[in-house]
Amino acid sequence: MFPYLHLGSLSLGTFGILMWLAAVTSAYVLHRAFVRAGVSADAIVVVSTVMIAGVVGAKLWHELQHPMQLRLAMQEVVLPGWSKPLEVATRFFHWFQAGFAWFGGLLFGIGALMWQGRTHKIGAVRMLDLAAPAAAIGYGVGRIGCLTSGDGDYGLATTLPWGIHIHDDALDPPQPNPPGLLVQPTPIYELLFSLALGWYLWVRGRKGDLPIGQLTGEYLVLSGVGRFLVELVRRNERLYLGMSNAQVASLGTVLVGALIIAISRSRREHPAVVEQTA
């Protein structure tokens, strides 16, 4: 794990760096989508809003699943006392860098996108369609930040040649890591899957005959399937019928996506703007 990048006396969190890179990548892809569709919205503003909402949502969802850990963490954060606000703030940001839930980020991100779609008079669902490729690619890049920060986002033990060695602190609870133990690099799996999904959605978006909502539904279905499969080799507690929280959420995502596709095809509502080839 590489939680910090040290440049002389300056230390930069790799999680923050990867989040920034994810935002830049998403903004570029979304800008290209706006140009192709003849939309005048500012992709940087849209992505910045979604990133903030997504990170907050992912963190909130994770903490709500672990209330006792949240209570202990907050006690640790305020331990120096409010008379030392800088130290409290430093502890808070250190705590905020790890522990995120994919489903919470997805919900809050979708909400932020729909709100901006209405604000820019593009249409809530139409905005989701335009942002689908950018969301897929940005999510994959951001997942690498989870890996480098060592927040416990890793897989089961493996003997595969591409297995990775994790830092002791990434274990839950922290404990000495057996020498030579390798685990599945699940964030890398998600990066590769997300890049492939983003490319697929981008190519699909070139077709001007797709009804509004089709790309959104396909994104939800395919991303849900991908996350469910990755969870099979991830080290997460199995709670419901042998499934983790993320797998249950993934099934819900697939069902919602399938419903959106069905509604989209039945309504046959097409974008008012004729898209350009890109």
C-alpha beads as a LAMMPS data file, in Angstrom:
LAMMPS data file: protein, C-alpha beads

278 atoms
277 bonds

1 atom types
1 bond types

-500.0 500.0 xlo xhi
-500.0 500.0 ylo yhi
-500.0 500.0 zlo zhi

Masses

1 110.0

Atoms # bond

1 1 1 0.000 0.000 0.000
2 1 1 1.118 3.569 -0.704
3 1 1 -1.169 5.812 1.371
4 1 1 1.100 8.845 0.951
5 1 1 3.343 10.231 -1.759
6 1 1 6.291 12.010 -0.148
7 1 1 7.809 14.965 -1.995
8 1 1 10.489 16.274 0.321
9 1 1 8.687 17.592 3.394
10 1 1 5.335 17.470 1.594
11 1 1 3.122 14.380 1.940
12 1 1 0.177 13.904 -0.415
13 1 1 -2.506 11.274 0.148
14 1 1 -2.678 8.911 -2.804
15 1 1 -6.422 8.496 -2.269
16 1 1 -6.934 12.198 -2.889
17 1 1 -4.644 12.129 -5.913
18 1 1 -6.561 9.233 -7.467
19 1 1 -9.894 10.922 -6.716
20 1 1 -8.621 14.013 -8.515
21 1 1 -7.493 11.884 -11.464
22 1 1 -10.894 10.170 -11.551
23 1 1 -12.608 13.576 -11.638
24 1 1 -10.369 14.839 -14.451
25 1 1 -10.921 11.684 -16.499
26 1 1 -14.684 11.778 -15.949
27 1 1 -14.869 15.475 -16.835
28 1 1 -13.038 14.883 -20.108
29 1 1 -15.279 11.973 -21.128
30 1 1 -18.432 13.878 -20.114
31 1 1 -17.267 16.961 -22.022
32 1 1 -16.860 14.818 -25.129
33 1 1 -20.367 13.443 -24.574
34 1 1 -21.792 16.976 -24.236
35 1 1 -20.060 18.081 -27.449
36 1 1 -21.344 15.029 -29.300
37 1 1 -24.899 15.680 -28.109
38 1 1 -24.803 19.449 -28.649
39 1 1 -25.238 20.193 -24.921
40 1 1 -23.753 23.426 -23.541
41 1 1 -23.411 22.411 -19.863
42 1 1 -20.016 22.708 -18.118
43 1 1 -18.675 19.179 -17.595
44 1 1 -16.193 20.304 -14.927
45 1 1 -18.952 21.777 -12.750
46 1 1 -21.163 18.726 -13.241
47 1 1 -18.412 16.243 -12.382
48 1 1 -17.181 18.266 -9.395
49 1 1 -20.672 18.288 -7.908
50 1 1 -21.141 14.575 -8.545
51 1 1 -17.723 13.696 -7.096
52 1 1 -18.436 15.570 -3.880
53 1 1 -21.878 13.993 -3.563
54 1 1 -20.528 10.541 -4.420
55 1 1 -17.664 10.619 -1.924
56 1 1 -19.938 11.910 0.850
57 1 1 -22.582 9.308 0.005
58 1 1 -20.067 6.457 -0.110
59 1 1 -18.586 7.479 3.227
60 1 1 -21.988 7.966 4.862
61 1 1 -23.280 4.596 3.633
62 1 1 -20.187 2.807 4.922
63 1 1 -20.376 4.425 8.341
64 1 1 -24.090 3.699 8.712
65 1 1 -23.247 0.025 8.214
66 1 1 -20.642 0.198 11.006
67 1 1 -22.105 2.457 13.738
68 1 1 -19.854 1.173 16.529
69 1 1 -16.720 1.767 14.452
70 1 1 -17.984 5.262 13.655
71 1 1 -18.477 6.047 17.328
72 1 1 -14.966 4.898 18.226
73 1 1 -13.486 6.783 15.279
74 1 1 -15.184 10.036 16.290
75 1 1 -13.920 9.639 19.840
76 1 1 -10.412 9.283 18.428
77 1 1 -10.870 12.318 16.171
78 1 1 -11.881 14.687 18.988
79 1 1 -9.415 13.239 21.492
80 1 1 -7.051 16.278 21.345
81 1 1 -9.947 18.526 22.394
82 1 1 -11.654 21.406 20.604
83 1 1 -8.985 23.762 21.897
84 1 1 -6.749 22.223 19.193
85 1 1 -8.927 22.568 16.067
86 1 1 -6.062 22.006 13.625
87 1 1 -5.165 18.642 15.159
88 1 1 -8.834 17.629 15.247
89 1 1 -9.205 18.588 11.573
90 1 1 -6.076 16.608 10.673
91 1 1 -7.426 13.519 12.431
92 1 1 -10.794 13.975 10.737
93 1 1 -9.289 14.103 7.239
94 1 1 -7.112 11.098 8.037
95 1 1 -10.241 9.187 9.084
96 1 1 -12.135 10.339 5.989
97 1 1 -9.582 8.868 3.588
98 1 1 -10.632 5.251 4.160
99 1 1 -13.877 3.303 4.403
100 1 1 -16.317 3.841 1.529
101 1 1 -19.335 1.924 0.238
102 1 1 -19.915 1.691 -3.511
103 1 1 -23.725 1.747 -3.275
104 1 1 -23.868 4.966 -1.248
105 1 1 -21.661 6.724 -3.768
106 1 1 -23.848 5.470 -6.604
107 1 1 -27.070 6.731 -5.001
108 1 1 -25.738 10.174 -4.120
109 1 1 -23.986 10.509 -7.479
110 1 1 -27.163 9.661 -9.380
111 1 1 -29.110 12.157 -7.295
112 1 1 -26.588 14.908 -8.031
113 1 1 -26.651 14.131 -11.758
114 1 1 -30.447 14.158 -11.961
115 1 1 -30.613 17.462 -10.094
116 1 1 -28.127 19.036 -12.493
117 1 1 -29.963 17.592 -15.478
118 1 1 -33.067 19.464 -14.400
119 1 1 -31.076 22.601 -13.567
120 1 1 -29.516 22.716 -17.039
121 1 1 -32.852 21.789 -18.665
122 1 1 -31.301 18.697 -20.221
123 1 1 -33.598 16.313 -18.416
124 1 1 -32.776 14.161 -15.395
125 1 1 -32.636 10.811 -17.186
126 1 1 -31.019 12.290 -20.292
127 1 1 -28.190 13.593 -18.099
128 1 1 -27.725 10.107 -16.667
129 1 1 -27.419 8.705 -20.189
130 1 1 -24.780 11.256 -21.158
131 1 1 -22.811 10.658 -17.975
132 1 1 -22.890 6.853 -18.016
133 1 1 -19.535 6.300 -19.806
134 1 1 -17.812 8.941 -17.671
135 1 1 -19.244 7.432 -14.485
136 1 1 -17.990 3.959 -15.364
137 1 1 -14.457 5.097 -16.170
138 1 1 -14.210 7.515 -13.244
139 1 1 -15.347 4.846 -10.806
140 1 1 -12.647 2.461 -11.980
141 1 1 -9.889 5.047 -11.620
142 1 1 -11.135 6.020 -8.171
143 1 1 -11.056 2.407 -7.022
144 1 1 -7.273 2.372 -7.381
145 1 1 -7.208 5.112 -4.741
146 1 1 -8.900 2.685 -2.355
147 1 1 -6.130 0.185 -3.055
148 1 1 -3.233 2.602 -2.576
149 1 1 -4.673 4.097 0.616
150 1 1 -4.959 0.620 2.176
151 1 1 -8.546 0.972 3.350
152 1 1 -9.143 -2.784 3.339
153 1 1 -10.563 -2.968 -0.180
154 1 1 -8.871 -6.208 -1.169
155 1 1 -9.685 -9.807 -2.010
156 1 1 -9.289 -13.294 -0.650
157 1 1 -5.952 -15.079 -0.340
158 1 1 -4.654 -16.398 -3.642
159 1 1 -1.715 -18.160 -5.259
160 1 1 -2.261 -16.460 -8.617
161 1 1 0.846 -14.763 -10.040
162 1 1 -0.844 -11.332 -10.012
163 1 1 -1.766 -11.520 -6.325
164 1 1 -0.680 -8.543 -4.210
165 1 1 0.772 -8.247 -0.717
166 1 1 -1.173 -5.973 1.626
167 1 1 0.059 -3.810 4.472
168 1 1 -0.597 -4.972 8.045
169 1 1 -2.808 -1.952 8.749
170 1 1 -5.121 -2.882 5.884
171 1 1 -6.238 -6.001 7.732
172 1 1 -9.448 -5.783 9.740
173 1 1 -8.664 -5.744 12.599
174 1 1 -4.996 -4.702 12.107
175 1 1 -2.699 -7.667 12.675
176 1 1 0.656 -8.979 11.449
177 1 1 0.339 -10.094 7.852
178 1 1 1.734 -13.604 7.224
179 1 1 4.941 -13.354 5.146
180 1 1 4.305 -14.049 1.495
181 1 1 0.496 -13.883 1.786
182 1 1 -0.992 -12.676 -1.484
183 1 1 -4.574 -11.547 -2.037
184 1 1 -6.800 -10.912 -5.032
185 1 1 -6.268 -7.348 -6.397
186 1 1 -10.005 -6.645 -6.574
187 1 1 -9.678 -2.876 -7.221
188 1 1 -7.615 -3.677 -10.306
189 1 1 -10.333 -6.073 -11.475
190 1 1 -12.847 -3.264 -11.068
191 1 1 -10.624 -0.829 -12.957
192 1 1 -10.366 -3.178 -15.940
193 1 1 -14.083 -3.943 -15.889
194 1 1 -14.976 -0.253 -15.613
195 1 1 -12.761 0.718 -18.549
196 1 1 -14.402 -1.966 -20.682
197 1 1 -17.865 -0.870 -19.544
198 1 1 -17.099 2.787 -20.241
199 1 1 -15.920 1.949 -23.760
200 1 1 -19.033 -0.152 -24.410
201 1 1 -21.370 2.622 -23.227
202 1 1 -19.511 5.223 -25.279
203 1 1 -19.886 3.162 -28.448
204 1 1 -23.545 2.516 -27.654
205 1 1 -24.081 6.244 -27.156
206 1 1 -23.102 6.918 -30.761
207 1 1 -26.403 5.458 -31.891
208 1 1 -28.942 8.225 -32.171
209 1 1 -31.863 5.803 -32.114
210 1 1 -31.479 4.750 -28.464
211 1 1 -34.452 5.814 -26.331
212 1 1 -33.790 8.031 -23.320
213 1 1 -32.925 5.873 -20.318
214 1 1 -31.508 2.942 -22.284
215 1 1 -27.850 3.719 -21.499
216 1 1 -28.655 4.421 -17.865
217 1 1 -30.363 1.066 -17.523
218 1 1 -27.512 -0.765 -19.225
219 1 1 -24.976 0.953 -16.981
220 1 1 -26.858 -0.094 -13.845
221 1 1 -27.315 -3.685 -15.002
222 1 1 -23.738 -4.228 -16.144
223 1 1 -22.074 -2.386 -13.262
224 1 1 -24.227 -4.352 -10.825
225 1 1 -23.245 -7.649 -12.436
226 1 1 -19.584 -6.645 -12.402
227 1 1 -19.633 -5.670 -8.748
228 1 1 -21.470 -8.864 -7.784
229 1 1 -18.822 -10.994 -9.507
230 1 1 -15.903 -9.110 -7.963
231 1 1 -17.464 -9.583 -4.528
232 1 1 -17.089 -13.340 -4.969
233 1 1 -13.341 -12.948 -4.430
234 1 1 -13.405 -9.959 -2.078
235 1 1 -12.865 -10.285 1.673
236 1 1 -16.248 -9.101 2.936
237 1 1 -18.593 -10.521 5.546
238 1 1 -21.403 -12.683 4.140
239 1 1 -24.674 -11.631 5.724
240 1 1 -27.642 -12.620 3.559
241 1 1 -27.882 -16.090 1.999
242 1 1 -24.127 -16.190 1.646
243 1 1 -24.002 -12.725 0.072
244 1 1 -22.316 -9.536 1.232
245 1 1 -24.038 -6.153 1.584
246 1 1 -22.503 -5.076 -1.719
247 1 1 -23.851 -8.138 -3.518
248 1 1 -27.370 -7.533 -2.247
249 1 1 -27.096 -3.905 -3.349
250 1 1 -25.772 -5.082 -6.722
251 1 1 -28.811 -7.286 -7.264
252 1 1 -31.011 -4.286 -6.517
253 1 1 -29.035 -2.222 -9.014
254 1 1 -29.490 -4.874 -11.703
255 1 1 -33.243 -5.037 -11.101
256 1 1 -33.628 -1.248 -11.200
257 1 1 -31.557 -1.085 -14.370
258 1 1 -33.663 -3.766 -16.041
259 1 1 -36.831 -1.886 -15.069
260 1 1 -35.455 1.362 -16.514
261 1 1 -34.604 -0.403 -19.784
262 1 1 -38.119 -1.852 -20.003
263 1 1 -39.730 1.541 -19.347
264 1 1 -37.381 3.256 -21.784
265 1 1 -38.196 0.842 -24.590
266 1 1 -41.922 1.077 -23.962
267 1 1 -41.949 4.895 -24.039
268 1 1 -39.602 5.214 -27.020
269 1 1 -38.737 8.812 -26.124
270 1 1 -35.689 9.969 -28.081
271 1 1 -33.334 12.922 -27.463
272 1 1 -34.475 16.165 -29.068
273 1 1 -30.905 16.997 -30.085
274 1 1 -29.403 15.145 -33.036
275 1 1 -26.038 13.819 -31.900
276 1 1 -22.812 14.349 -33.813
277 1 1 -20.381 11.559 -34.644
278 1 1 -17.470 11.461 -32.160

Bonds

1 1 1 2
2 1 2 3
3 1 3 4
4 1 4 5
5 1 5 6
6 1 6 7
7 1 7 8
8 1 8 9
9 1 9 10
10 1 10 11
11 1 11 12
12 1 12 13
13 1 13 14
14 1 14 15
15 1 15 16
16 1 16 17
17 1 17 18
18 1 18 19
19 1 19 20
20 1 20 21
21 1 21 22
22 1 22 23
23 1 23 24
24 1 24 25
25 1 25 26
26 1 26 27
27 1 27 28
28 1 28 29
29 1 29 30
30 1 30 31
31 1 31 32
32 1 32 33
33 1 33 34
34 1 34 35
35 1 35 36
36 1 36 37
37 1 37 38
38 1 38 39
39 1 39 40
40 1 40 41
41 1 41 42
42 1 42 43
43 1 43 44
44 1 44 45
45 1 45 46
46 1 46 47
47 1 47 48
48 1 48 49
49 1 49 50
50 1 50 51
51 1 51 52
52 1 52 53
53 1 53 54
54 1 54 55
55 1 55 56
56 1 56 57
57 1 57 58
58 1 58 59
59 1 59 60
60 1 60 61
61 1 61 62
62 1 62 63
63 1 63 64
64 1 64 65
65 1 65 66
66 1 66 67
67 1 67 68
68 1 68 69
69 1 69 70
70 1 70 71
71 1 71 72
72 1 72 73
73 1 73 74
74 1 74 75
75 1 75 76
76 1 76 77
77 1 77 78
78 1 78 79
79 1 79 80
80 1 80 81
81 1 81 82
82 1 82 83
83 1 83 84
84 1 84 85
85 1 85 86
86 1 86 87
87 1 87 88
88 1 88 89
89 1 89 90
90 1 90 91
91 1 91 92
92 1 92 93
93 1 93 94
94 1 94 95
95 1 95 96
96 1 96 97
97 1 97 98
98 1 98 99
99 1 99 100
100 1 100 101
101 1 101 102
102 1 102 103
103 1 103 104
104 1 104 105
105 1 105 106
106 1 106 107
107 1 107 108
108 1 108 109
109 1 109 110
110 1 110 111
111 1 111 112
112 1 112 113
113 1 113 114
114 1 114 115
115 1 115 116
116 1 116 117
117 1 117 118
118 1 118 119
119 1 119 120
120 1 120 121
121 1 121 122
122 1 122 123
123 1 123 124
124 1 124 125
125 1 125 126
126 1 126 127
127 1 127 128
128 1 128 129
129 1 129 130
130 1 130 131
131 1 131 132
132 1 132 133
133 1 133 134
134 1 134 135
135 1 135 136
136 1 136 137
137 1 137 138
138 1 138 139
139 1 139 140
140 1 140 141
141 1 141 142
142 1 142 143
143 1 143 144
144 1 144 145
145 1 145 146
146 1 146 147
147 1 147 148
148 1 148 149
149 1 149 150
150 1 150 151
151 1 151 152
152 1 152 153
153 1 153 154
154 1 154 155
155 1 155 156
156 1 156 157
157 1 157 158
158 1 158 159
159 1 159 160
160 1 160 161
161 1 161 162
162 1 162 163
163 1 163 164
164 1 164 165
165 1 165 166
166 1 166 167
167 1 167 168
168 1 168 169
169 1 169 170
170 1 170 171
171 1 171 172
172 1 172 173
173 1 173 174
174 1 174 175
175 1 175 176
176 1 176 177
177 1 177 178
178 1 178 179
179 1 179 180
180 1 180 181
181 1 181 182
182 1 182 183
183 1 183 184
184 1 184 185
185 1 185 186
186 1 186 187
187 1 187 188
188 1 188 189
189 1 189 190
190 1 190 191
191 1 191 192
192 1 192 193
193 1 193 194
194 1 194 195
195 1 195 196
196 1 196 197
197 1 197 198
198 1 198 199
199 1 199 200
200 1 200 201
201 1 201 202
202 1 202 203
203 1 203 204
204 1 204 205
205 1 205 206
206 1 206 207
207 1 207 208
208 1 208 209
209 1 209 210
210 1 210 211
211 1 211 212
212 1 212 213
213 1 213 214
214 1 214 215
215 1 215 216
216 1 216 217
217 1 217 218
218 1 218 219
219 1 219 220
220 1 220 221
221 1 221 222
222 1 222 223
223 1 223 224
224 1 224 225
225 1 225 226
226 1 226 227
227 1 227 228
228 1 228 229
229 1 229 230
230 1 230 231
231 1 231 232
232 1 232 233
233 1 233 234
234 1 234 235
235 1 235 236
236 1 236 237
237 1 237 238
238 1 238 239
239 1 239 240
240 1 240 241
241 1 241 242
242 1 242 243
243 1 243 244
244 1 244 245
245 1 245 246
246 1 246 247
247 1 247 248
248 1 248 249
249 1 249 250
250 1 250 251
251 1 251 252
252 1 252 253
253 1 253 254
254 1 254 255
255 1 255 256
256 1 256 257
257 1 257 258
258 1 258 259
259 1 259 260
260 1 260 261
261 1 261 262
262 1 262 263
263 1 263 264
264 1 264 265
265 1 265 266
266 1 266 267
267 1 267 268
268 1 268 269
269 1 269 270
270 1 270 271
271 1 271 272
272 1 272 273
273 1 273 274
274 1 274 275
275 1 275 276
276 1 276 277
277 1 277 278
